[in-house]
Amino acid sequence: MNIENILYPIALLVFTLLSLGALLSMKSLYRDPKRLPIKPPAWWPYSKKGWRKWARATPTFVSYGLPGAVGAAIGEYGDLSNPVVKVLIVLSGFLVSFGFILGLIVAFSGHPKWLIPPHLR
């Protein structure tokens, strides 16, 4: 047994748990300015403008984080000869691509406004 056989499932589990945690705390992340502040925290290495762009796009993470984790798990542990598994992998890949592009649009254009937390508009 090599290290990749151990680390990949652990990383997949951690990413899935982080995605579920983001999904469950989405409402408070969206509404509470203390959870997603306007000013960048001390650990943020880039500019204030960069922080605002990243913070605006944070709610879109849910749209591609969980489908990405589920798709990776299905791709790794599913039966790839089954057509249902292939459709689920393609669907999760589409959702990941759509969510990532939506996050870029929200970060750089600031639209649609309903996806941006009210205190960051």
BELNOR-V117903 format. One record per helix or strand of 2 or more residues. SS is the DSSP state (alpha for helix, beta for strand). FROM is the first residue (numbers start at 1). TO is the last residue. Records with the same first field share a line. If there is no record, write none. Layout:
SS = FROM-TO + FROM-TO
This chain:
alpha = 3-24 + 26-31 + 48-77 + 83-109 + 113-115 + 118-120
